[in-house]
Amino acid sequence: MVRVLELARDLPCTAEQAWRLMTDPDEMNRWSSAKIVGNDPGVDDRFDRAGALRTVITPAPIRSVLREVVVAAEQPEVFAYRVYAGPATVRHHNGRIEIAETATGSTVRWTVEMAFVVPGLGALVERGLRRELGASLQKLADESLTPPVAASNPVADRRSRDVVDLQSLRATAISTLAEQQSVAAELRDDEDPKQWFARVYAIVTEEMIGLVDRGDLQYPDWALRLIPDFHVHYLRNLQGYMRGEEVEEPWQAAWSRCEQTDPRHPIMPIISGMLAGVRAHIECDLPRSLADVYLEHYRITHHYKDFRSDYLAMAIVFGIASDRLLEQMPQEYKPLWVRASVRLPAEIRSALLNKRTFDIPRHRLAAFSRGYDIVLQAPENTGETADSIRE
């Protein structure tokens, strides 16, 4: 069940001043009962722009740490954010702040949407959050709180987007998926244990296409372009390894791990191999594909960090793919602890797996930053790829 919380306050300051009060972490700490920490700026190196990351630490007695990404910023009217990491009991948490100029100052409307995995928790959290936000907004409306200087609002020097043929991009992604499924089927027919990672890789691609089809992403064209770029690196390393050639070290380790077997505990090398493959994908392929797709298609029209919100939203596909692969495994492969974990909510199960094995969200976040480093090293107006820049 999605719970919606709406609050509004009139403020004795201009809309531009209200914008800074509501979006600048330092200014927010003047009135918010929660502590706001800016972690990494977004577009144009600002915390009030898309792609910015911040941490919200709610006060006692129910202390929570919420990590947010700015989804959209239209100064000074609209500021939207989403919690991308927080307590495992939170299914989703989105916020939208709307600011309007009035005859006596401005009006702020704050809408929060929340959903939880534990029944009954939503009502409890909503009551506490309504109380805390209400008190904070009341303090914000206090005329004794000196309004800050209005934030600057320069117009970004970027070209408007070209019309994108999504159907063509989707067709390429579907063709890529078919090739990945064919690779997995061949490995399965050969009883090659690398089949399990090949299967989960294809499922991840299928789920990425599903995110696009459901309209869950702001930049579906960007996500669809990533799919064939990922595939080039994945297939090159797989085919090279199978021919006995030297491949990138993380992929070498991953494929050799995938080939291990354990008759007494057959699922253990499968899990180990999948995690090694995910690590290789994140450490090797993600940064260069993110950089290549951006440099080739978006460097003139967008900032690299415009895509961070979608990138974080795509993290959900890893947990879904893992669950779907478990469903395909023979029952005798699944020890009791695996069968028991399936009964847990997906959010809690993923959190436990990340904590006990390889922290996928943390390493994906670092990979996005490494992709940005590659972009910053790229000369202006060149067709260089991430691989050529690194060389």
N, C-alpha and C positions, 0 to 999 in steps of 0.2 A: 504494500500500500504506500502510495506517494503522499506525503504530507506537505502542505504548502503554508508557509508563514509569510504574512504581509504586514509591513509596518510603514508608516509615513510620518514625516516631521517637517514643519516649516522652519527654515533657518534664516537668521538675520544677516545674510551675506549673499553675494552674487553667486550665480551658478558656477562660474569659473573658480571662485574661492571654495565653494562646496565640493567641486570636483577634487581639488587638492586635498581637502579634509578627508574625503572618502576613499582616496586611492593612494595617497603617499604614506608609506609605512610609518615614517616619523610623525607625520601629522595625525595619523590614526591612533597612535599610542598616547596622544594627548587626551582622548575622550573614550577610547574603547576599554572595556573591562578585560578583554583578551589582549595578550601580547602579540604584536605583529612584527615579523622579521622578514625583511626582504632578502631572498636567497640569490636570485639571479635576474637581472633586468631583461625586459623583452625587447620588442622592436625599438630601434633607435636608442638603445641603451637606457630605457626608461622603465620604471616599475608600474606606470599607469598605461602600459601598452600591451597588446596581445603577446602572449608567450612568456610574460614575466612569471617568475616563481616566487612564492612567499609561503611562510609558515605561520599558522595561527595557533596559539597555545591558549586554550580556554582556561578560565580560573577554577579553583577548587570550589566545591568538593568533587565534582566530576571533571577531572583534568584530562583533556584530550589534546592531541597534537594533530592538526589538519594541515596537509600540504596542498596548496592551491596553485592552479595555473590560470592566468588571465586568458579568457576565451575571445573576448571582443572588447574594444575600447573606442568609443566615438565621443571624444571630448567636446563639450562637457555634458552630453546628454545620457549616454549609456555606458555602463561598465559591467561586464559579465565575467564570472569566474566559475571554476569547477574544482572540487576536491579530487585530486588524483591519487592521494595516499592518505590513509587515516586508520582509525580503528577497524578491525576486520568485521565488526558488526554493521558498518556503514555500507550500504549497497550503492547509493549515490547521494551526492550533496552538491547542488548547484545554486549559485546566487546571481541576482541581477539587480543592479542599482540604476534607477532612473532619476535624473535631476532636471528640473524645469525652473526657469526664471519666473518670478512673480513680482507684483507691484511693490512688495515690501522686502523682497530678498529672493528666496528660492525654496523649492519643495523637493524633498528627497523621498523616494519610494524604494523600499528594499524588499525584494521577494526572495525567499529561500525555499527550494524544493529538496526534500529529503526522503530517503527510503532506507529501511533497515532489514537485516536478515533475521533478527529476533522478534517474534510477534510481541506487541505491547511496548516495545522499547521506544517506538516513534512518539507516542503520546507523552511519555516521560521526558524525552529529549526536547520535544517541541515546547513544553511548558517552561523548562529551564532556559532554552534559547530565547523564547519570547521575553522572558523576564530580563535576561542579560542584555539583549539587543535594545529593548525598550529603555532600560536605564542608561545605556551608552548613548542612544540617540537623544535622550533628554539632556544629557550632559553636553552633547554636541550642539543642541539648540539653545543652550544657556548663553545669553548675550555677553557674559563675562569672558567667554572663550574667544580671545582675539582671533579674527579670521586671518589666515595666512595670505601672503601675496599670491595672486592668481598664477597658476602654472602656465608656462609658455605653451603655445599650441602651433608649432610650425607645420606647414604643409609638406608632406614627404614628397621628394622629387622622384616619383616612380611612374612609369608608363602604365596606362590602364591595361587590364587583362584582355588577351585575345579570346575569341570564342573558342571553346574547347569541344572537340568531338568525343564525348564520353563513350558513345557506343563503340567507336573504333578502339579506344583505350581498353574498354572492357573486353572486347573481342580478343585483343592481344593477351590480356590477363587470363582469360578462359583458355586460350591456346597454351599458355605457359602452364596453367594448372593441369591440363590434359597430359602434357609432357612429364610433369612431376608424378602424376598418377601412374603413367606408363613405366617410369623408372622404378617406382615402388613395387609395381606388379611384377616386373622382371626379377627384382631381387627376391620377392616372395616366392616366385616359381622356382628360383634357384636355391631356396631355403637359406638365403644369405641373411645373417642377423642384422646387416645394415638396413634391411627392409623397414625396421621399426622407426628409425629416424627418418627414412625417406617417406614413410607414411605420415608421420606427424608433420613433416615439412609441407607436404601437399595439403594437409588439413588446415594448417596455418594460412596458406594461400587462399584456400576456399573460404575461410572465415573472414579474411581481409576483404575479399570480394563481397561477402555478405554484409559487412559494415557499410560498404559503398551502396549496395542495393537497398539497404534499410534507411539510407539518408542520415546516418549517424555522424558523418564527417563534414566539415566545412569545405574541405578541398579534396573531393573524391578523385579528381584528375591526378593530383599529386600521389595519392595512395596507389592508384592503378599503375602509374609510371614506375613506382618502386618495385612492383612485383617482378617484371621481367629483368630489371637490373639486379635484384637479389639473385635471381635464377642463374644468371650468367656466372656469377662467382661460385655459387653452390655446385652447379653442374661441372664447371671446370675443375674444381677440387676433387669431386667424386670420381670423375672419369680419369683424371690424372693419377689418383691414388690406385684405382683399379688396374691401371696400366703399369703400376710400379714406379711411376715418376715421382719426383720430389714435389710436394705441394706445401702450402703454407703450414707452418708448424701447428697452430691451433687445430686446423682441419686434419693434419696428419694424426694428431693425438685423438681427435674425435672419431675418425674412421677406424683407427686401430682399437679404440675402446668399444666401438659398436660391434666389432667382430668377436669380442670375448663372450664366452658362454659359461653358465653355471647350472648343471643339471639339477642340483638340489634346490637352488633358489633362482629359477630362470628369469624372474622379473628384475633382479638386481642389476645384472649387466645391461639390460635394456634401459633401465632408468639412468644408469651411469653413462651409457652411450648417448642417450637423448640429451642429458645435461651438458655433456662435452660438446655435442653438436650445436646446442643453443649457445654455449659460450663462444664457440668458433664463429657462429653467425654474428653474434653481438660484437665481438672484439674485432673481427676482420671485415665483415661485409657491410654491417650497418653504417659505420661512419662514412665509408667511401661511396656507398649508394646514395645516402642522404645528400652528400656533397655533390655527386655527379648529377643527380636529378635536379637539384636546385640550380647549379651552375648552367646546365644546358637549357632549362625551361623557365626559370623563375627569377634569375638574378636581376633582371630589369624591372620586373613588375612587383616583386615582393621582397621583404626582408626574410632571411633564413628562419628567424624565430616566429614568423607568422604561422608556421606549421607545427610548432611544439605542442599545442593543445591537441591537434589531431593525432600526433605521434604518441602522446601519452594515452589517448583514448584507445589506440590500437593495441595497447598492452593486454587487453582482455582476451585477445585471441589465443594467447599462450595457454591460459588455464582451460579454455574451452577445448583446444586441440588435445591437451593432455587427457581430459575427461573422455573425449571421443575415442582416443587411442585405447584407453583402458577398456572401453566397451568392446573393442575388436579383439582383445586378447583372450586366449583360451582361459577358462575358469581355473584350470590347474596352475596357471601362471600367477594367480593372484593370492598371496598369503592373506591371513586373517586381517592384518592391519590395513592392507589395501582395500579389502572389501568393507571394512568398518569406516574408513575415511570417506568412502563414497556417500555415506549417509550425512556427512557434514555439509553445511552450506558451502557453495563453491568459493565464496570470498574467504571463509575461514580456512578451507582446505588449501587454497593457494597461498595464503599467508603462512601457514605452517610449513608448506613445502619450500617456500622461498627462504624461510628462516633456517631450516634444517639442511638445505642443500646449496643451491646457487641462487643468490638474490637477483632474480631477473629484472624487476623494476629499477633497482639501484644501478645495475650495469647498463640497462637501456638508456637511462638518463645520462650517464657518463658518455655513452656512445653518441648521443645527440650532440653533446658539447664537443666531442672530438671531430664530428662532422663539421661543426662551425669553425673549428680551428683550421680545417682543410680549406674551407671557403675563404677565410680571411687571408690565407696564403696565396690564393689564386690571383694571378694578374688580371687586370680589368680587360673585359671584352676578348677573352680567349676561349678556345674550345678545349682547354686542358681538362683532363679527368683527374679524379682523386689519385689514381695510381701514378700518373705522370708527375703530379705535384710532389708526391712522397718521394719519388725517385730523384 
